[in-house]
């Protein structure tokens, strides 16, 4: 990982990628709401989609086109404001129409163009407004368009989520960019939001697809905000450029993981009503899958999330949540840390400095969140050892605040 | 069901059952905290226990003694205030000691006595205080002790949960009584709280055990308050009396189901911070298990629960939650009702009277809850049709309020 360093540019940092984000008028708020990502010729794209049985027509369209073309697609249009889910035949017709209009303008085959939608379920896209926005969107398309694109995919998110990394792999600069949006209906079940990744190294489609599957499992599938899986979740990852020699694939994958995990953590940190990021690290499980299952269950526990919000070192809730993860472990082997504070050993509570443990969580406050890196400084870290096995796993979530309830009780359908 | 009618007496309404509840001094609040249920000689008991990997010593003890004696146990002691979970060897020693002291005073074999504990995890029972309470507890033992016993098992619950029903089965009066406590860490995974049932009809142990397994699945396993499964959950059901002829077993089971479902609904209604009961009925699934899975997932969705709290007829969240239940159905076949208001047909939203649908939920307010039947009048009913299959299922939960967060953020470990 030490070879990868941050650079500017977000999703358009890799060579050859262009993006744009504009206000087309789809959102009543007047915020940017139409976004485009265009990959260079020869790009290969791998996708990961929501496992929700109720999924939007645009998700079906993306999955089918990626399969039909073996990943050879070039562009993704994203509209925010209307999820276009549960909109029946009209939802599909609108998705087809939007991609056909864009493909024509780009000189691409319609099957090379994907569409993602995010916003309120059951509301169709005002399709004439979207189509009227395509020319201005193309006029704004630029190799510096990453930030604008990242801004135009947001809905209730508070901050733009983007990142770019660069490394020297065998004497050649390789760049990876990413952008994502959250922040409600976030739970592990394949991709759990909208996420996009770009990379200016070329890889065989099947290698890229396998890499992306592994990425998702250790990043976007390891976050939960509220346990609800969205109807529209997509993660789309593009690779386009000179072929990268296989000896550098592991190094590339480390960079891809860093980008994906950054975006995943940023989504969890920007969870509705959240005041901190929660990171749960599980060690000593029978295997990695078991460790991840425990980590995700702890991260998703309402009682744990409330305790974190109250800055209460309530170890009993943490270990009780671990116990219901459906994974075998011996209580006698459990040890638990909150930051540097050890709370349990051999399955039993230790005497610990309760005010200091609470202060550790209080120090992870929301004060600087909106003006700084969305992830640094406000992470409450839980480490749970459940035995002597080789399994390790990480999950990320956030606290559960009365603000979350107010946002979601007062939200107008 | 029409043959069963309510009677007074709760858990001690069935002939031969005695109970008591006193303040032994285990709780700092001075509220009742020690409870005893004594079944008549010849009783058979069936139990259902938490599936949490982290479970209290008393749960292990109950399960082992029931198995060892083929259900031939007579008494259950319940202490509230300390869960005695994650207390290591001491937890087991204290459970053994408490049951041994009680068995001696009752003239029973120690294996005929069970113990349930509820309260804060990681806190051991002040065992000398408990043992000093046994003589006063036995002095209070009475065939009218049902209400006192039901009161002494509570922790954060707001109301006593008990019921008794009576019917004439073949010219003979049969009575069923029940009591339960909630109200946090409530989620389907075998018994999900403390629940007790008594019945003055005799049944073969294996018939009784099978009946109780079916009961739990349609009652205590169909409720969720916060998705967290407790470390201490037990449901214990005693049958003791003249043998009941097999032709009446189905009628008896209907009465048992009514008692169990009443207690389960009462637990959900008394969920922390709840302002209404949420009932989700699913029809048309491939089988009952699929229908129950969908019903439970909708009931457990934080976003649905927040919408109910905000009295917002947000059908999109309901159908999105149904979609992630892990059960196949076709969106095109989905129809949805909120009370009498139909919100969806053929997988798409209908135009409906939104203010009236919201008012339907507002009318289910908390105003009369504490002074009346915990279940009547404040039930928000959701009905979801997912196809034309034979599967039907019910689940109960409650809304998610900012009060829930405050209760669980400010709770001092």
Interface residues (C-beta under 8 A of the other chain):
Chain A: X51 X52 X53 X54 X55 X83 X85 X86 X87 X88 X120 X121 X122 X184 X185 X187 X189 X226 X227 X228 X229 X230 X231 X300 X301 X302 X303 X306 X307 X309 X310 X312 X313 X314 X315 X316 X317 X319 X320 X321 X322 X323 X324 X325 X327 X328 X329 X331 X334 X344 X346 X347 X348 X349 X354 X400 X401 X402 X404 X405 X406 X407 X408 X409 X410 X411 X412 X413
Chain B: X51 X52 X53 X54 X55 X83 X85 X86 X87 X88 X120 X121 X122 X184 X185 X187 X189 X226 X227 X228 X229 X230 X231 X300 X301 X302 X303 X306 X307 X309 X310 X312 X313 X314 X315 X316 X317 X319 X320 X321 X322 X323 X324 X325 X327 X328 X329 X331 X334 X344 X346 X347 X348 X349 X354 X400 X401 X402 X404 X405 X406 X407 X408 X409 X410 X411 X412 X413
